[in-house]
Amino acid sequence: MISRHLSIPVDDKLVKRIKVTAPLKNLNLKERQNNLKKAFKIIRNDVKLDRVIIIDDIYTTGSTIDAMAKELRNIGVSKIYFVALSIGK
């Protein structure tokens, strides 16, 4: 696991999708943004985080990352980075 190799902790329980959303592949940019409004919630807020890396499977418009980043900013995360495993069109 890359996190172990780089000594970076992983918390896959920090953010949770709480709203069932339509698949993004068939939506335009505006529909994607609306689809993800209030879709994520911070589950664990017992540790103050300064930096977070979001890892997503595919990056097309950035709507998923934007929605998650908004929630992370709301709890005081000042630096948010992302990695996508692939890019869609």
ROGU-642931 format. One record per residue: x, y, z of N, C-alpha, C, O, CB in turn; residue in one letter; residue number from 1. Coordinates in steps of 0.2 Angstrom, whole numbers, plus 2048, in hexadecimal, padded with zeros to 3 digits. Atoms other than C-alpha are relative to their C-alpha. Glycine has a CB too. Layout:
! ROGU-642931
> n_u, n_v, n_w, ca_u, ca_v, ca_w, c_u, c_v, c_w, o_u, o_v, o_w, cb_u, cb_v, cb_w, r, k
> X, Y, Z, X, Y, Z, X, Y, Z, X, Y, Z, X, Y, Z, A, NUM
...
//
This chain:
! ROGU-642931
> n_u, n_v, n_w, ca_u, ca_v, ca_w, c_u, c_v, c_w, o_u, o_v, o_w, cb_u, cb_v, cb_w, r, k
> 804, 7FA, 800, 800, 800, 800, 804, 806, 800, 809, 807, 804, 7FB, 800, 806, M, 1
> 7FC, 7FA, 801, 807, 811, 7FB, 800, 804, 806, 805, 807, 808, 7FE, 804, 7FA, I, 2
> 800, 7FC, 7FA, 802, 819, 80B, 805, 7FE, 805, 808, 802, 809, 7F9, 800, 803, S, 3
> 7FB, 803, 7FC, 80C, 80D, 815, 807, 802, 7FE, 80C, 803, 802, 7FF, 7F9, 801, R, 4
> 7FA, 7FE, 803, 81B, 810, 80A, 802, 807, 801, 808, 808, 802, 800, 7FE, 7F8, H, 5
> 7FE, 7F9, 7FF, 81A, 823, 80C, 7FF, 802, 807, 7FF, 808, 808, 7FC, 804, 7FB, L, 6
> 801, 7FF, 7F9, 815, 822, 81E, 7FA, 806, 800, 7FB, 80B, 804, 806, 803, 804, S, 7
> 806, 7FB, 800, 804, 82C, 81A, 7FA, 7FC, 803, 7F9, 7F7, 800, 7FF, 803, 7F9, I, 8
> 806, 803, 7FD, 7F5, 827, 825, 7FA, 800, 7FB, 7FA, 805, 7F8, 7FF, 803, 807, P, 9
> 806, 800, 804, 7E5, 822, 81C, 7FA, 7FF, 805, 7FA, 7FB, 80A, 801, 7F9, 7FB, V, 10
> 806, 800, 7FC, 7D4, 825, 823, 7FA, 800, 7FB, 7F8, 805, 7F9, 7FF, 806, 805, D, 11
> 805, 800, 805, 7C7, 81E, 817, 7F9, 800, 804, 7F4, 7FF, 800, 801, 7F9, 7FD, D, 12
> 807, 7FF, 7FD, 7B9, 821, 824, 7FF, 807, 802, 7FA, 809, 806, 800, 7FC, 807, K, 13
> 800, 7F9, 7FE, 7BC, 834, 826, 7F9, 803, 7FC, 7F6, 807, 7FF, 806, 804, 7FE, L, 14
> 806, 7FE, 804, 7AF, 838, 818, 7FC, 7FB, 7FD, 7FF, 7F6, 7FB, 803, 805, 7FA, V, 15
> 804, 806, 803, 7A0, 82E, 813, 7FB, 803, 7FC, 7F8, 809, 7FD, 7FC, 7FD, 806, K, 16
> 805, 7FE, 804, 794, 830, 805, 7F9, 7FE, 803, 7F8, 7F8, 805, 800, 7FC, 7F9, R, 17
> 806, 801, 7FD, 783, 832, 80D, 7FA, 800, 7FC, 7F4, 7FF, 7FE, 7FF, 805, 806, I, 18
> 806, 7FF, 805, 778, 835, 7FE, 801, 7FB, 7FA, 807, 7FB, 7F7, 7FF, 807, 7FE, K, 19
> 7FF, 804, 806, 775, 829, 7F0, 7FF, 805, 7FA, 7FB, 809, 7FA, 7FA, 7FA, 800, V, 20
> 7FF, 7FB, 806, 77A, 832, 7E0, 7FF, 7FC, 7FA, 801, 7F6, 7F9, 806, 804, 801, T, 21
> 800, 803, 807, 777, 82E, 7CE, 807, 7FF, 7FD, 80C, 803, 7FF, 7FC, 805, 7FB, A, 22
> 7F9, 801, 803, 786, 828, 7C4, 802, 806, 7FC, 7FE, 809, 7F8, 800, 7FA, 7FB, P, 23
> 7FE, 7FA, 802, 790, 837, 7BF, 802, 7FF, 7F8, 801, 805, 7F5, 806, 802, 803, L, 24
> 7FE, 801, 807, 795, 830, 7AE, 7FB, 802, 7FB, 7FD, 804, 7F5, 802, 7F9, 7FE, K, 25
> 806, 7FD, 804, 784, 835, 7A6, 7FE, 807, 801, 7F9, 809, 7FE, 7FA, 7FB, 800, N, 26
> 802, 7F9, 7FF, 783, 846, 7AD, 805, 805, 7FE, 80B, 804, 7FD, 7FF, 801, 808, L, 27
> 7FC, 7FA, 802, 789, 857, 7A7, 803, 803, 807, 801, 801, 80C, 7FC, 805, 7FC, N, 28
> 7FC, 7FD, 7FB, 794, 862, 7B2, 7FB, 803, 806, 7FC, 802, 80C, 804, 806, 7FE, L, 29
> 805, 7FD, 7FC, 785, 86C, 7BA, 7FC, 7FA, 804, 7FB, 7FA, 80A, 7FB, 804, 7FD, K, 30
> 804, 806, 7FD, 77B, 85B, 7BD, 805, 7FD, 805, 803, 7FA, 80B, 7FE, 7FB, 7FB, E, 31
> 7FB, 803, 7FC, 78B, 854, 7C5, 801, 803, 807, 801, 801, 80C, 807, 7FF, 7FD, R, 32
> 7FF, 7FC, 7FA, 78D, 862, 7D1, 7FA, 800, 805, 7FA, 7FF, 80B, 801, 808, 7FE, Q, 33
> 806, 800, 7FD, 77B, 862, 7D6, 7FF, 7F9, 803, 7FC, 7F8, 809, 7FA, 801, 7FC, N, 34
> 801, 807, 7FE, 77B, 84F, 7D8, 804, 7FE, 806, 802, 7FA, 80A, 803, 7FB, 7FA, N, 35
> 7FC, 801, 7FA, 789, 850, 7E5, 7FF, 804, 806, 803, 804, 80B, 807, 800, 7FE, L, 36
> 801, 7FB, 7FA, 782, 85E, 7F0, 7FE, 7FC, 806, 7F9, 7F8, 805, 7FB, 805, 7FE, K, 37
> 801, 803, 7F9, 782, 858, 802, 800, 7F8, 7FF, 7FD, 7F4, 803, 7F9, 802, 802, K, 38
> 7FF, 807, 801, 787, 846, 7FC, 805, 7FD, 805, 805, 7F7, 806, 802, 7FF, 7F9, A, 39
> 7FB, 803, 7FC, 796, 845, 808, 7FF, 803, 807, 7FD, 809, 808, 807, 802, 7FD, F, 40
> 801, 7FE, 7F9, 797, 847, 81B, 807, 7FE, 803, 809, 7F8, 802, 7FA, 7FD, 804, K, 41
> 7FA, 801, 7FC, 7A6, 848, 826, 7FE, 7FB, 806, 7FA, 7FD, 80A, 804, 806, 803, I, 42
> 803, 805, 7FB, 7A4, 838, 832, 805, 801, 806, 802, 801, 80C, 801, 7F9, 7FD, I, 43
> 7FB, 800, 7FA, 7B4, 83A, 83D, 803, 807, 800, 806, 809, 7FB, 806, 7FB, 7FF, R, 44
> 7FD, 7F9, 800, 7B8, 84C, 842, 804, 800, 807, 804, 806, 80A, 7FB, 805, 7FF, N, 45
> 7FD, 800, 7FA, 7C2, 847, 852, 807, 802, 800, 80A, 803, 805, 7FF, 7F9, 803, D, 46
> 7F9, 7FE, 801, 7D3, 84B, 84B, 800, 806, 7FB, 7FD, 806, 7F6, 804, 7FA, 7FD, V, 47
> 7FF, 7FA, 804, 7D8, 85C, 844, 804, 7FE, 7FA, 80A, 7FC, 7FC, 802, 806, 804, K, 48
> 7FB, 801, 806, 7DF, 85A, 832, 802, 806, 7FD, 7FD, 80B, 7FC, 7FC, 7FB, 7FC, L, 49
> 7FE, 7FB, 804, 7E9, 866, 829, 800, 7FF, 7F9, 7FF, 803, 7F5, 807, 802, 803, D, 50
> 7FF, 802, 807, 7EC, 85D, 819, 7FD, 7F9, 7FF, 7FD, 7F5, 803, 807, 800, 7FE, R, 51
> 803, 806, 802, 7E2, 850, 810, 801, 7FF, 7F9, 801, 803, 7F5, 7F8, 800, 801, V, 52
> 800, 802, 807, 7E4, 846, 800, 7FA, 7FC, 7FE, 7F9, 7F7, 802, 807, 7FC, 7FE, I, 53
> 806, 803, 803, 7D4, 841, 7F7, 803, 7FB, 7FA, 806, 7FE, 7F6, 7FA, 804, 7FE, I, 54
> 7FE, 805, 806, 7D7, 831, 7EC, 7F9, 7FE, 7FD, 7F5, 7FB, 800, 804, 7FA, 803, I, 55
> 806, 802, 804, 7C9, 82E, 7DF, 802, 7FC, 7FA, 808, 7FC, 7F8, 7FC, 807, 7FE, D, 56
> 7FE, 805, 805, 7C8, 821, 7D2, 800, 803, 7F9, 804, 802, 7F5, 7FA, 7FB, 800, D, 57
> 800, 7FC, 807, 7C4, 82D, 7C3, 7FE, 807, 801, 7FA, 809, 805, 7FA, 7FC, 7FB, I, 58
> 801, 7F9, 800, 7C5, 83F, 7C0, 7FD, 802, 7F9, 800, 801, 7F4, 806, 804, 802, Y, 59
> 803, 7FD, 806, 7B9, 847, 7B3, 7FF, 807, 801, 802, 80B, 7FD, 7F9, 7FC, 7FE, T, 60
> 802, 7F8, 7FF, 7B2, 858, 7B9, 803, 802, 807, 803, 808, 808, 7F9, 801, 800, T, 61
> 7FE, 7FF, 7FA, 7B9, 857, 7CB, 7FA, 801, 805, 7FB, 804, 80B, 804, 807, 800, G, 62
> 806, 7FF, 7FB, 7A7, 858, 7D3, 801, 7FC, 806, 7FF, 7FF, 80B, 7FA, 7FE, 7FC, S, 63
> 800, 804, 7FA, 7AA, 84A, 7DF, 806, 803, 805, 804, 803, 80B, 802, 7F8, 7FE, T, 64
> 7FA, 7FD, 7FC, 7BB, 851, 7E5, 7FE, 807, 803, 7FF, 808, 809, 806, 801, 7FC, I, 65
> 802, 7F9, 7FE, 7B3, 863, 7E6, 7FB, 7FF, 806, 7FB, 802, 80B, 7FC, 803, 7FB, D, 66
> 805, 801, 7FA, 7A4, 85C, 7F1, 804, 7FE, 806, 802, 800, 80C, 7FB, 7FB, 7FD, A, 67
> 7FD, 802, 7FB, 7B0, 853, 7FC, 805, 805, 803, 805, 806, 80A, 804, 7F9, 7FF, M, 68
> 7FC, 7FB, 7FD, 7BC, 861, 7FE, 7FC, 806, 803, 7FF, 808, 808, 804, 804, 7FA, A, 69
> 804, 7FB, 7FC, 7AE, 86D, 803, 7FF, 7FD, 807, 7FF, 801, 80C, 7F9, 801, 7FC, K, 70
> 801, 802, 7F9, 7AA, 862, 812, 806, 800, 804, 806, 801, 80A, 7FD, 7F8, 7FF, E, 71
> 7FA, 800, 7FD, 7BC, 860, 816, 802, 808, 802, 805, 809, 808, 806, 7FD, 7FC, L, 72
> 7FF, 7F9, 7FE, 7BE, 873, 816, 7FC, 803, 806, 7FE, 807, 80A, 7FF, 805, 7FA, R, 73
> 805, 7FE, 7FB, 7AF, 875, 821, 803, 7FE, 807, 801, 801, 80C, 7F9, 7FD, 7FF, N, 74
> 7FD, 803, 7F9, 7B9, 86B, 82F, 807, 803, 801, 80A, 801, 806, 800, 7F9, 800, I, 75
> 7FA, 7FD, 7FE, 7C8, 876, 82D, 806, 7FD, 7FC, 80C, 800, 7FE, 802, 800, 807, G, 76
> 7FA, 803, 804, 7D3, 86C, 821, 802, 806, 7FB, 7FF, 808, 7F7, 7FE, 7FA, 7FC, V, 77
> 7FE, 7FA, 804, 7DE, 87A, 819, 803, 7FE, 7F9, 803, 802, 7F4, 805, 803, 804, S, 78
> 7FD, 803, 807, 7E7, 86F, 80B, 7FD, 7FA, 7FE, 7FE, 7F5, 802, 808, 800, 801, K, 79
> 803, 806, 802, 7DE, 863, 801, 803, 7FF, 7F9, 803, 803, 7F4, 7F8, 801, 7FF, I, 80
> 7FD, 803, 806, 7E6, 859, 7F3, 7FC, 7FA, 7FD, 7F8, 7F7, 801, 808, 7FE, 801, Y, 81
> 804, 806, 803, 7DF, 84C, 7E7, 805, 7FC, 7FB, 809, 7FF, 7F8, 7FA, 802, 7FD, F, 82
> 7FD, 805, 805, 7E5, 83D, 7DD, 7FA, 7FC, 7FD, 7F6, 7FA, 800, 805, 7FB, 803, V, 83
> 805, 804, 803, 7DB, 835, 7D0, 803, 7FB, 7FC, 809, 7FC, 7F9, 7FC, 805, 7FB, A, 84
> 7FD, 806, 803, 7DF, 824, 7C9, 7FF, 800, 7F8, 803, 7FD, 7F5, 7FD, 7FA, 803, L, 85
> 801, 800, 807, 7D8, 828, 7B8, 7FC, 807, 7FE, 7F9, 80A, 803, 7FC, 7FA, 7FD, S, 86
> 803, 7FA, 802, 7D1, 837, 7AE, 7FB, 7FE, 7FA, 7FC, 7FB, 7F6, 805, 805, 7FD, I, 87
> 805, 801, 804, 7C0, 836, 7A5, 800, 806, 7FB, 803, 80B, 7FB, 7F9, 7FF, 803, G, 88
> 801, 7FA, 805, 7BA, 841, 796, 7F9, 802, 800, 7F8, 807, 7FD, 802, 7FE, 7F9, K, 89
//
